[in-house]
């Protein structure tokens, strides 16, 4: 049966459940032209200080360990979960003089405040890679979930940056604060961002595709990153918007009747979808128009009738962390589960319509949050995060979604 993709706005945090099984969960490079004024100002400020921002990650979310209250101090304490490094390194105890960041909202204007939507159960592990002071510095931002956090680990000499083109490895040198190769604890005001810094030899100007190792709490165990050094303000002028794409509208066979997600007989039924030639299941294409972004996705029919579902929680995220929300799904409902009838062996598309993307973006991240359980054989409500989707590739895929009449020989 078709794996069901039913979406509610309950997850940016699904990444934490699957990140151990993936080499790269999410990365969005710094856009060459940014539409968010706060992000623009942050870049300008950094450049005036001689800092070159190479890359930014707007938010890999992880679950937050439950806090306990110290009976003596009445302070909340969180014991951070072990990484693969904790069991064989010395615990140096409490460290002081951890830099505090007060402008994180400028670099991550949309994602930072999402912590409140999860009632403290999840937190974003943000980071930024800079050239500054003749070195390359990885800033690992840590949101204090309590008054004290114990059992933290940043990195050791296993922390390196690999230039994937040249094969040269750049060894980490030190950290600020000095916690290199040690387990440690920190105190701070709950809700503030601490700035843990890892210093490397300065990467060459030619470095473009790199991989970062040895920072497990930020999920860098071989984490691919694309560096974008050149900030071209007028790049958007080189591109033009697409015309609004045309897709065959599916036919509504029967409307939902007293809809109940746990009763498949109550779901709406559609047939005559927009058929396409066989391609990779899940392949995507994009159309950028002034008013909307059209994202088509390919689905393979394994049976004559399969169920699907898409909800308003779907979103696209750009390199600055800006979210582009789902507006509608062409011809199908958003929210309820529905049936699609066709033929086993068919390939067809469901087209999601998002808020318009600017023309200057190189990459986007596609997020399907986890959905709630429902009663059906083969039901799955697992979410999905697809990072590093190159706009140019998605644009070139438009040809895959031309209508293709079904031909069946009996």
N, C-alpha and C positions, 0 to 999 in steps of 0.2 A: 504494500500500500504506500501511497505517497507520503513521505515525511511531511508532517504538517508544520507550517510556519505561521503560528498565530502570535500576534504581537500586542503587548501592553507595555506601558511606560514603567517597567519595573527594573530595568537593567541598563546601566552602563557597567554594572559590576559583574556581569557574566564572564567578563574577561578573566577574573580571578579564578573561576572554576575550571577554565580550560587552558590557562596560560602555561602550565607545566608541560602540556603536550604539544605546544607550538613554539617554534623558534622565534617567530615574530608575531606579536599580537596586534600592535598598533603603533604606527608612526606617521606623523604628518609633518612634512618639511615646512620651513618658514615660507610663506607665500611671497612672491616677488612684488606684488602690489596688494596691499591689504585694505579692506573696506571698513575695518573697525577703527575708529579714530583713536581709541585708547591704545590699541596695539601699534598703530602708526607712531604715536607719541613715544611709546616705550622703545621702539627701534631707533627713533631719532635721538632719544636721550642716551641710549647705549652707544651709538656711533659718536656722539660728542665726547664720551668718556674714553674713546679709543677701543671700545668693545665691539667685536664682530660676532653677531649671533649667527651660528652655523645651523642649528636645528633646535626645534622645540617639540615636546610631546604634550598634547593638551589633556591627557588623562587616561591612564590605565588604572582602573578601579580595583581595589582589593578589599576583602572583608576585614573589619576591625575587631581584634580580640576584645572580649567583654571586660570592662573595667571593674575593679573591686575597690572598696573604700578602706584605706588604712585606718584601723581603729584608734591609733594614737594621734595622727595628724589630721584625720578627717579628709584627706586628699584622695582623689581618684588615682588609681595606679593600673596601668596596662602592662602585661607581660607579653612582649611581641613573640610571635611564633618563630621557632627555630628555622634557620636556613640550613643548607648542607654544610655550612662553615662553622656553625655555633659549637658543635660538640667537641671540636679539637682546637679551640683558640681560648686564650686567657680572657677573663672578664676583668676589665680595668676599673669597673665601678662607674661612679658618676663623673661626667665630664661637664666642663663649664665653657663659657664664651662661645656658644654656638650662634652663628649669625642668624638674625631674624629678618625675614623679607616682608616689606610692607607694600609692595607693588605687584603682588602675584596676580591680582585681578586685572591689571593692565595687560599682562601677557596671556592670561587665560580668562577672558571676560565672561564666558558663558559656563564653563565647566566647574569652576571653583565652588560656586554657590550650590551646586547640585548635592553637596554633602547633606544639606538639610532635608532634601527629599527622601533620604534614606535613614533619617533619624539616628545618625551616628553609626549605623551598621556597616557602612562602607566609606572608603576615603580614596581620593585620587593620589596616585604616586606620580607627581609631575616632575619633569626634568627639562633642562636646557643646556645645550652645548655651545660654548663660546670660545673665541680667541681673545685673550686679554692678558696684557702684561708680558707678552712674549711666550706665553704658554697656552695650551688648550685646556679649558676647565669645564668639567661636567658638574653642573649644579643639580643636586638631588633634593627636591623640596619635600619636606615631611610635615604633614598637618598634625599638630599635637592633638591626639584623641582624648587625652586626660592630663592631669597635672604632672604625672611622671610616667615615663615609658622605660621599661627594663628590657634587657636581652636583645638590644639592637645590634645590627651588624651592617657596616657600610662596604668595606672592600679590603683587599690585601694585595700582595704582589701578583696575584692571579688576574687582577683587573688590568686589562689592556684594550687598546683600540687597534684593529686590523684594517689597514688600507687594502681593500679587496682587489684593487687594480695592480698594485705593486707587490703585494704580499708582505710589506714592511709592518712590523708590530711595534706599537708605541706603548711603552711600559708606564703604568701609573707611578708617580713619584712620591706623593704625600697627600694628606687630606687636611682640610680645615673644617672643624677642629681636629686636633691630632688624635685620631682613633684608628689609625692604619693598622690592620691586622688584629684588632681587638674587639671583644664584645664590650658593650658599654650601656650606660643608662643616661637619660637626660630629664631635666625638669624644665617646665615652661608653661606659659599660659595656654590653657585649652583653647583650641581654635586658631592659634597662630601658626605660621609656616616657618619652620627652621630650614636653613640653607646649608646642607652638607656639600662640601666642595672637594672634588677629586682632580688633581693636577697631573697633566701629561706634558711631554714635549710638544711643542707647537706643530700641528699638522701642516703639511705643505699646501700651498695654494691649489695644487692639482688634485688634492684628495676630494673625491666625490661620493663614492660608494664605500662605506665603512661598516664595521661590525664591532659592537662593544660587548666585552666579556667581563664577568666577575663582579656584577652588582646585583645580586639575586633579589634583594628587596624591591628593586625597581625593575625586576624581570629582565635584566640584561645578562643572559646566559648564552650569548651569541645573537645579539639583537641588531638586525640590519637597519641602517640609517642612511638616508640620502642627504648630503650636505648641499645647501643652497647659499652660496656666498654673494651672488649678484642680485641686487635689488633694483630692478628696472621699473621705474614708475610708469612708463608709457607702454608696457608690453601689451596691455589689453587692446590698444589700438590696432595691433596686428591681426586681431581675430574678429570674426563676425558671428552674430547669433544665427542659429538654425531657424528654418521655418518650422512651424508647428507640425509634428509628425502625424501621419494618418494611419490608423490601425482599424481593422475590422472590428466592429462592436459586437460582443457576444450576445447571443439571443437568450432572453430570460424565458425558460421553459415553465417554471412555476415559482411563485414567490414563497418566501419563508412563511410558515404557518405556526403562530404561537412559538416563536423561535426559542429554542432551548439548546444550549451548546452540548448538552449531554443526550440529546435526542436527535439522531441524524435524520430522522424522517421529517423533522421540522425545518431543515435547512433549505435555502433556495437552491434551485437547479438551473444551470446555464449550459448551453451547447453552442456550436458554431464559433469557437474561439478563433483568434488570429493565429493561423497555422504558419509555421516556418519550416525551412529545411532542417534536417537533423544537424545538431551542433552539440557542444558540450552542455550537459545539464547544469543549469545555473549561470550560463554565460550571460553577460550584461552588455547593454549599449546605452548611450546617453545622447540626449538632444538638449541643447541649451537655448532657450528662447528668452526674450526680455521679461516675460511674465511667469515662466515656470521652467522647471527642470524635469524632463521626462526620462525615467529610468526603466528600460525594458529588461526583463529577465526571462530566460528560456527554461521551459519545463518539459520533461519527457513524460508521456502518458504510458504507464505500465499496464493500465487496465482501461476498460471502456468508460469507467466513472471513477473519479478521484476527488478528494476534498482538499480545500485550501482555505487559508484565512490570512488577512493582513489587517493590521490595526493602526491607529493613528500614532502609536509610539515609534514607528519607523523614522529614521532620520539619517541625514548626511552630515558629516562634520569636516570642516576644512582645517588647514594647518594652524590657524589662530585659535581654534576651538569653537568657532561660530557654528551654530546648528542651523540646518535647513530642514524644516519640518514637513511631514507628509501632508499634502492638501487633499488628495483623492486618489482613487484607483480607477482607471478607465474601464467602465462597463461592469465593474464588480463592487460589492459592498466593502467598506472598511469597518472591521470589527467582527461581525458574525462569520462563522464558518459557512462555506458554500460548496456545492458540488459543481464539477465541470464534467460534461459528457463529451466523448469523442470516440477515438479508436485507440486501442493499444498500439504503440508504435508512432503515434502522433507526437510532434513537437509543437508547442504553442507558447505564447508569451502573455505575461501579466505586466501591465505598464503602470508604474507608480509615478505620481506627479508630485514633485516637491517644490518648495519655494525656490525662486530663481537663484542660480549660482552666478557669481561674477565670472567674466571671461578670463581673468588672470590666473586662475588656479591651475596647478599642475596635477595635484592628487586630491582625493577625497577618501574618507572612511565611511563605509556603509554599516549601519547598526540596526539589527533586529533584536529588540529586547526579548527576554524570556516571556513566554505566555503562560496562562494558568492551565491546569489540567482539565481534560474533558474526556468523556466516556466514548471511546471508539477504538476498534482494533488497530494496533500499530500506531496509536497516537503518540506524538512527540511534541513537546513544547519548548525544546531547547532553543536558546537564542543564537545569534550569529554576529560576529564582528569581522568585516572584510576591510583590512587596512590597505593603504598604498595603492588604491585604484587609480591608475593614471588616466586622466581625462582624454589624452590623445588616443590611448588604446580603446577606451569605451566609445569614443567618437568614431574610430575606424570600424568598430563592430556594428555600426548601423546597417550595413549590407546584410548581416546575418538575420535581420528581422524583417526582411521583405516578405510579403504574403506568399505562401506556397500552397497551392491547391492540393488536397489529399488525392492520391491515386492508389486505388486498391484493386488488385487483380484477383478475381475469384475463380 
